[in-house]
Amino acid sequence: MDGAFFLTNWFLVAMKWVHSNIAAEYIVLTVIICTTVLRLITIPSDIKTRKSSAKMALIQPELQRLQKKYKDNPRKFQEAQKKLMRENGVSTWSSCLPLLITMPLFICFFNAFRYWGNEQMLDLILLANEDVEAAKEMFDGFKFLWVNNVWQADNGLKPVIAEAATFLSSPNLTSLLYFKDNPEALNVFEQLGMVVRGSVVSNGVLTETVSFVTSDAAIAKYNELLAPVIAKYDGYNNGWFLLPLLSAGLYFVSSKISMAQQPQPAAQSGNDAANPQQTGKMMTYMFPIISFIACLSNNAAFAIYWSYSSLLMIVVNIILNKKYPRTALVKTDDK
């Protein structure tokens, strides 16, 4: 999308390329491939974090000694702690680094899947205008297990296809990368009465505007085109809240496994709120809630990505726990 964060657009373009060239246009397979590749890329960071955690465990006795020595002087303790950690190559934020990496990825993919879902809906409308049977076949490809349409949320309160007013009022539809690749599509939507062109004068400069509208005629045309497509789902909602619950549960388990491997630091008098481990623990409980809400408000394709990503995180953490136990890391790390 024009104006979107560059990583969001990169992720979207990459997923669409995999979808067309590798995954035979299977959405879920695309999600699995892209998520697996991304997790493989981040494994070196996971190993580095694990090594830093091992070093933190090694210096705990010295940190406790410093805590007792400077129990009445928090400032001196913090200075001594920082010096000790620096001398031993320990990262202050190593315990919550995976979570700090996860947050921007979460936001980028949240938006990328939303944009992709809007593009798929635009494609479906155009295809329904040309060939209803082909549109039905395309829509059948949107189904996954109990979710009738992966481009809608797995939500028992959501319809299988977004209502006309809801979709046509989606922010920045005309800014989607879709229209850069398909500039003639805007003309078709204009002919269908769903797009209106206009102009505005700003600082003496005349600028053309293009926007989707929610007029009665636009809504009627939207419903007319898509009615045959969703006929077999008449009266159905789009899911049972299972993917949002699964994504939250898997992320919580993954975070607990990761945090369980982190050493407990010496208490920092007067500075507990700034303790990275405390921050990590807070995110361990808060992020599953955020995940659940996000998966309810975004499409099921994003929820599939997030659930699978959390599952991979669990597998990676279990493997790293066995391959790089703390004691082994401390003995073998020669740096």
C-alpha positions in Angstrom: 0.0 0.0 0.0 1.2 3.5 -0.8 2.4 5.2 2.4 2.6 1.9 4.3 5.7 0.9 6.3 8.2 -0.5 3.8 8.6 -3.8 5.6 4.8 -4.3 5.4 4.9 -3.9 1.6 8.0 -6.2 1.3 6.2 -8.9 3.3 3.1 -8.5 1.2 5.0 -8.7 -2.1 7.0 -11.7 -0.9 3.9 -13.6 0.2 2.1 -12.9 -3.1 5.1 -14.1 -5.1 5.3 -17.3 -3.1 1.5 -17.7 -3.5 1.7 -17.5 -7.3 5.1 -19.2 -8.0 5.6 -21.8 -5.3 2.5 -22.5 -3.3 0.2 -23.2 -6.4 -2.0 -20.3 -5.1 -2.9 -22.2 -1.9 -3.2 -19.5 0.8 -2.5 -21.7 3.8 0.6 -23.3 2.1 1.8 -19.8 1.3 1.5 -18.9 5.0 3.4 -22.1 6.1 6.2 -21.5 3.6 6.7 -17.9 4.4 6.5 -18.3 8.2 8.9 -21.3 8.2 11.5 -19.2 6.2 11.1 -16.3 8.5 11.6 -18.5 11.6 14.8 -20.0 10.1 16.1 -16.5 9.5 15.6 -15.6 13.2 17.1 -18.7 14.6 20.7 -17.2 14.8 19.2 -14.4 16.9 17.5 -17.0 19.2 20.8 -18.8 19.7 22.6 -15.6 20.5 19.9 -14.8 23.0 20.3 -18.2 24.6 24.1 -17.8 24.9 23.6 -14.4 26.6 21.1 -16.0 28.9 23.7 -18.7 29.8 26.3 -16.0 30.6 23.7 -14.2 32.8 23.2 -17.4 34.7 26.9 -17.7 35.3 27.3 -14.3 36.8 24.3 -14.6 39.2 26.4 -15.4 42.3 28.6 -12.3 41.6 25.5 -10.1 41.1 24.0 -11.3 44.4 27.3 -10.5 46.1 27.2 -7.0 44.6 23.6 -6.6 45.7 24.5 -7.3 49.3 27.6 -5.1 49.1 25.6 -2.1 47.8 22.3 -2.8 49.4 22.1 0.8 50.7 23.4 2.4 47.5 21.3 1.4 44.4 23.3 3.8 42.1 26.6 2.1 43.0 25.0 -1.3 42.5 23.7 -0.4 39.1 27.1 0.9 38.0 28.8 -2.3 39.3 26.2 -4.5 37.7 26.6 -2.8 34.3 30.3 -3.2 34.5 30.1 -6.8 35.4 27.7 -7.6 32.6 29.8 -5.6 30.1 33.0 -7.5 31.1 31.2 -10.9 30.6 29.5 -10.0 27.4 25.9 -10.1 28.8 23.2 -8.2 27.0 20.9 -6.3 29.4 17.8 -6.9 27.2 18.7 -10.5 26.1 15.7 -12.0 28.0 13.1 -10.1 26.1 14.8 -9.6 22.8 12.7 -12.3 21.1 9.5 -10.4 22.2 10.9 -7.1 21.0 11.6 -8.7 17.6 8.1 -10.2 17.6 6.2 -6.9 18.1 7.2 -5.2 14.8 6.8 -8.5 12.9 3.3 -8.8 14.4 2.3 -5.3 13.3 3.8 -5.7 9.7 2.1 -9.0 9.1 -1.2 -7.8 10.7 -1.3 -5.0 8.1 0.1 -7.1 5.2 -2.7 -9.7 5.6 -5.3 -7.0 5.9 -4.1 -5.4 2.6 -3.9 -8.8 0.9 -7.4 -9.7 2.1 -8.8 -6.4 0.6 -7.0 -7.2 -2.7 -8.5 -10.7 -2.8 -12.0 -9.2 -2.3 -11.4 -6.7 -5.1 -10.3 -9.6 -7.4 -13.4 -11.5 -6.4 -15.7 -8.6 -7.2 -14.1 -8.1 -10.6 -14.3 -11.8 -11.4 -17.9 -12.0 -10.4 -18.6 -9.1 -12.8 -17.0 -11.1 -15.6 -17.7 -14.8 -14.8 -19.9 -15.9 -11.9 -18.8 -19.5 -12.1 -15.1 -18.6 -12.0 -15.8 -16.3 -9.0 -17.5 -19.2 -7.2 -14.5 -21.4 -7.9 -12.2 -18.7 -6.6 -14.3 -18.3 -3.5 -14.2 -22.0 -2.8 -10.4 -21.6 -2.5 -10.9 -19.2 0.4 -12.3 -22.0 2.7 -10.0 -23.6 5.3 -11.4 -26.3 7.7 -14.2 -24.7 9.7 -13.5 -21.2 8.3 -15.6 -20.4 5.3 -13.5 -17.4 4.2 -9.9 -17.0 5.3 -10.1 -13.3 4.3 -12.6 -12.8 7.1 -12.0 -13.3 10.8 -12.6 -16.7 12.4 -15.4 -15.0 14.4 -18.9 -16.5 15.0 -20.3 -12.9 14.8 -18.8 -12.1 11.4 -20.5 -12.8 8.0 -18.8 -15.0 5.5 -18.2 -12.0 3.2 -17.9 -8.5 4.6 -21.1 -6.4 4.2 -21.0 -3.9 1.4 -20.9 -0.8 3.5 -18.1 -2.3 5.7 -15.8 -3.3 2.8 -16.4 -0.2 0.6 -15.6 2.1 3.5 -12.3 0.3 4.3 -9.6 3.0 4.6 -7.3 3.7 1.7 -8.6 1.0 -0.7 -7.5 3.0 -3.7 -3.9 3.2 -2.2 -3.5 -0.6 -2.4 -0.5 -1.9 -4.4 -3.2 -3.9 -6.3 -4.1 -0.8 -8.3 -0.5 -0.2 -9.3 -0.4 -3.6 -10.9 -3.9 -3.3 -12.2 -4.5 0.4 -13.0 -7.4 -0.4 -15.4 -9.3 -2.0 -12.4 -10.2 1.4 -11.1 -12.0 2.2 -14.3 -14.1 -1.0 -13.9 -15.0 -0.1 -10.4 -16.0 3.4 -11.5 -18.3 1.8 -14.2 -19.8 -0.4 -11.5 -20.6 2.8 -9.5 -18.3 1.8 -6.5 -15.6 4.4 -7.3 -16.0 8.1 -7.7 -13.3 10.5 -9.1 -13.1 14.1 -8.1 -10.6 16.8 -7.5 -9.5 19.1 -4.7 -7.4 22.3 -4.6 -4.6 22.4 -2.1 -2.2 25.3 -1.9 -3.3 26.3 -5.3 -2.6 22.9 -6.8 -5.4 20.8 -8.4 -5.2 17.2 -7.4 -7.4 14.3 -8.6 -9.1 12.2 -6.0 -10.3 8.6 -6.4 -12.3 6.9 -3.6 -14.7 4.1 -3.0 -18.2 5.1 -2.0 -21.0 3.6 0.0 -23.9 5.0 -2.0 -27.1 3.0 -2.3 -26.2 2.2 -5.9 -22.7 1.0 -4.9 -24.0 -1.2 -2.2 -26.7 -2.7 -4.4 -24.2 -3.5 -7.1 -21.8 -5.1 -4.6 -24.7 -7.3 -3.2 -25.8 -8.2 -6.7 -22.4 -9.4 -7.8 -21.5 -11.4 -4.7 -25.0 -12.9 -4.0 -24.4 -16.0 -6.2 -20.9 -16.5 -4.8 -22.0 -16.8 -1.2 -25.4 -18.4 -1.8 -24.3 -21.7 -0.3 -23.2 -20.0 2.9 -26.5 -18.2 3.3 -27.3 -17.9 7.1 -23.8 -19.0 8.1 -21.2 -17.0 10.0 -17.5 -17.3 9.3 -16.1 -19.3 12.2 -16.1 -20.4 15.8 -13.4 -18.2 17.4 -11.0 -21.2 17.4 -8.1 -19.6 15.6 -8.0 -16.5 17.9 -8.1 -18.8 21.0 -5.4 -21.1 19.5 -3.1 -18.2 18.6 -3.3 -16.7 22.1 -2.8 -20.1 23.7 0.2 -21.1 21.6 1.8 -17.7 22.0 1.4 -18.0 25.8 3.0 -21.4 25.9 5.9 -20.3 23.6 6.6 -17.3 25.8 6.5 -19.3 29.0 9.0 -21.8 27.6 11.2 -19.0 26.5 11.0 -17.1 29.8 11.6 -20.3 31.8 15.1 -20.4 30.4 16.0 -16.9 31.5 17.9 -16.6 34.8 16.4 -14.6 37.6 18.4 -11.5 38.0 19.5 -9.9 41.3 16.8 -7.5 42.5 17.4 -3.9 41.5 16.3 -1.7 44.4 14.3 1.2 43.3 14.5 0.2 39.7 12.3 -3.0 39.5 9.9 -1.4 37.0 12.8 -1.0 34.5 14.0 -4.6 34.9 14.0 -6.2 31.4 13.0 -9.6 33.0 9.9 -7.9 34.5 9.1 -6.4 31.1 9.4 -9.8 29.5 7.1 -11.3 32.1 4.5 -8.6 31.6 4.6 -9.1 27.8 4.3 -12.9 28.3 0.8 -12.3 29.8 -0.3 -9.2 27.8 0.7 -10.3 24.3 -1.6 -13.4 24.2 -4.5 -11.1 25.0 -3.4 -8.7 22.2 -3.0 -11.7 19.9 -6.6 -12.8 20.6 -8.0 -9.4 20.0 -5.9 -8.9 16.8 -7.0 -12.3 15.4 -10.7 -11.4 16.0 -10.3 -8.1 14.2 -8.2 -9.3 11.3 -8.8 -12.1 8.8 -8.3 -15.8 9.5 -5.2 -15.9 7.2 -3.4 -13.7 9.7 -4.6 -15.9 12.6 -3.3 -19.0 10.7 0.1 -17.3 10.3 0.2 -16.2 13.9 -0.8 -19.6 15.3 1.8 -21.4 13.1 4.5 -18.9 14.0 3.9 -19.5 17.7 3.9 -23.3 17.1 7.3 -23.0 15.4 8.6 -20.9 18.3 7.6 -23.6 20.7 9.4 -26.3 18.6 12.5 -24.1 18.2 12.7 -23.3 21.9 12.4 -27.0 22.8 15.1 -27.9 20.4 17.4 -25.1 21.6 16.7 -26.0 25.2 18.1 -29.5 24.5 20.9 -28.6 22.2 22.1 -25.5 24.1 21.4 -26.0 27.8 22.8 -23.2 30.0 25.7 -25.2 31.5 26.8 -26.4 28.1 26.7 -23.0 26.6 28.8 -21.5 29.4 31.4 -24.2 28.9 31.6 -24.2 25.2 31.2 -20.5 24.4 34.8 -19.3 23.9 33.9 -15.6 23.5 
